[in-house]
């Protein structure tokens, strides 16, 4: 799909665990040359799947070794599933360098990293891995983790993240023409999508709505994510109260504890905008138990919260270690 939409794009297959069939299709049919890995097993799989019909290994592979780093500063951890440990990184980097035309190191500090120091810590781990392996590195991919604004989460300005990443990247023992990559997910997509739901019933501080855990609100249910909400009825009044949501299915698991702040007199028949859904809202939506219908509407209003408008007050404290002011 990506190749069809963007014929000239440089495509990268950055999932560290891939099937041999998927690697072969990516390389031979879609022109993918960049792959990530975090084990020797995956490296051998890539070498085998990208070989030509005579079994000759590919000479144009661009390979990225994923290093495991801490997610302690992120709201959602990505530290346990992928990444080679620092103690095992040197042999893997050396083996990958032998077959790669171009070698990178990638990592992910976790989703919604709330301080730029998360990247400082990760890049220092990259420095140690490179020094231990004594290999030439052509690219550093700092992954994702760039935050957005949610209730109870006010990260520093994105400029702080960019500045400190650039500063520490430039001090790494890497090739003079090495590239700096990132993979922004939440920061790129979070602001673009809202969901309009209807309140079907109110039971105290619990609202029964017509979307939920099996629909576009997967994160609200399964990782207790607090999305911003806004009541759309003109006649609702303050003060606001804390509410939780039940989705439309019969499952107790179809529950979003929030709390979501809404006018105290909200009731059945009222509509609520749930904002900042990002990419996962649409991607996770299912038709479970028949609750799959939705209408997509393109609007031009501002997002419910933004790091890009330039009018946000700086939330940092005076002792912030990355403050430039």
Order of alpha helices (4+ residues) and beta strands (2+ residues): alpha-beta-alpha-beta-alpha-beta-beta-alpha-beta-beta-alpha-beta-alpha-beta-alpha-beta-beta-alpha-beta-beta-beta-beta-alpha
